[in-house]
Amino acid sequence: MFKTRITEKIGIQYPILQGPMLWMSKAEMVAATSNAGGLGILSSATFPTRETFREEIRKTKGLTDKPFAVNIVFLPSMRELRNEDYIEVVLEEGVKAVDTVGSIKASLIEQLHQAGIVCMHKVTSVRHALSAERMGVDAVTVEGYECAGHPGMDDVTTLILIQRTVEQVKIPVIAGGGFVDGKGLVAALALGAEAVLMGTRFLVVAECPAHPNVKEWCLKANETDTILCLSSLRDPVRYMRTEYTERILGMEARGAGLEELGPFISGQRFKILLESGDMNSGLCSCGQCVGLIHDVPSIKEFIDRVMTEATHALHRLNTMDKK
């Protein structure tokens, strides 16, 4: 019932992808997602060296015999990202799928394809989706304005962006930004997408290594409790709204540039928050869909529930004209 070009191409049971989250998307969470029928995605940027990254891939393989993907980030960073090393390890370890974000080259896609690797690329606009398609990617993940992390500069919501992208490209579209349940999955499929990517929802599962305070914050949050920072740098990021992120917004308002903001927005500040549970010690990406999250299930419980909800939603739609 829920077979799509994405499930068939990657070899997964359900069209559900776990968003790659820095410091959190490690072997246990990735394997649990894949074992439950979705696609777990390992965050390469979490690992400082080729060998620590290789160890995590092998650890993931030891926890699941199902397909999983690796995320590789080609965005400006305040620390060195060892992407050439990560790519070599991906090729050597026989990873089945790669999820990229940022400025990619057609030569990279060709290299991955020669190794039989499925290539997905994350975008925030139709024009970038078309560019990725021309470069040869197998699918695009399109994230709307309400997503956690980087929503791009266009301020277009998922409801519009997914449909516009499906109109323009021939490759499969994965919907990101605002999805937490089975109703959302059915909505995404109705818009023409062939899978959903969920990030914020996977922040609040039992296997996620984030501090319990972070998960508790999410359970208490409303859809209005996120904030867009760094628009002054033309790189807006959606974070949890806290005293810390309000402070960053204030710094931007008085004209602070990257040099001054840098120490406050680094990935290390994110790591400190996740490990300490002090919500004002750093910043954490969070989507507006946080207002729809009300519990901390295991990943298997969560994915099973999503598919049950999706089945019920389809049944409701199919029987509406018979009432």
Stockholm file with secondary structure:
# STOCKHOLM 1.0

chainA/1-323         MFKTRITEKIGIQYPILQGPMLWMSKAEMVAATSNAGGLGILSSATFPTRETFREEIRKTKGLTDKPFAVNIVFLPSMRELRNEDYIEVVLEEGVKAVDTVGSIKASLIEQLHQAGIVCMHKVTSVRHALSAERMGVDAVTVEGYECAGHPGMDDVTTLILIQRTVEQVKIPVIAGGGFVDGKGLVAALALGAEAVLMGTRFLVVAECPAHPNVKEWCLKANETDTILCLSSLRDPVRYMRTEYTERILGMEARGAGLEELGPFISGQRFKILLESGDMNSGLCSCGQCVGLIHDVPSIKEFIDRVMTEATHALHRLNTMDKK
#=GR chainA/1-323 SS CCCCHHHHHHTCSSSEEECCCTTTCCHHHHHHHHHTTSBEEEEGGGCSSHHHHHHHHHHHHHHCSSCEEEEEEESCCSSCCCHHHHHHHHHHHTCSEEEEEESCCHHHHHHHHHTTCEEEEEESSHHHHHHHHHHTCSEEEEECTTSSBCCCSSCCCHHHHHHHHHHHCSSCEEEESSCCSHHHHHHHHHTTCSEEEESHHHHTSTTCCSCHHHHHHHHHCCTTCEEEECGGGTCCEEEECCHHHHHHHHHHHTTCCHHHHHHHHSHHHHHHHHHHCCTTSSCCBCCGGGGGCCCCCCHHHHHHHHHHHHHHHHHHHHHGGGC
#=GC SS_cons         CCCCHHHHHHTCSSSEEECCCTTTCCHHHHHHHHHTTSBEEEEGGGCSSHHHHHHHHHHHHHHCSSCEEEEEEESCCSSCCCHHHHHHHHHHHTCSEEEEEESCCHHHHHHHHHTTCEEEEEESSHHHHHHHHHHTCSEEEEECTTSSBCCCSSCCCHHHHHHHHHHHCSSCEEEESSCCSHHHHHHHHHTTCSEEEESHHHHTSTTCCSCHHHHHHHHHCCTTCEEEECGGGTCCEEEECCHHHHHHHHHHHTTCCHHHHHHHHSHHHHHHHHHHCCTTSSCCBCCGGGGGCCCCCCHHHHHHHHHHHHHHHHHHHHHGGGC
//
